[in-house]
Amino acid sequence: PPIQDVNKFANVFWTWWCELQPTWRNVLMPETAKSVPALCTVAGEWKELDKPGLNGFLSVITTLKWWGAKIKVGDAQFALWNVAVSDVSWVM
């Protein structure tokens, strides 16, 4: 889809991603690319993210693809996108 404002898209993604998480992850939107969204430790169940089908986890991956397609290496958004990709990859 057309993304008019990459910064807004990034904020919406992080808000959505954080809301999808199990409460034990305590994920917060990173303020900078050096911020780690959550510790990479498992401390509970993953039921909140166990969503198969078109509107399931594939939507998260697709959204990352759309966001990544709008930025270039070196852009301010690239580092934040990379943090998101790393966190989503760890969760998978």
Disulfide bonds with the S-S distance in Angstrom:
none
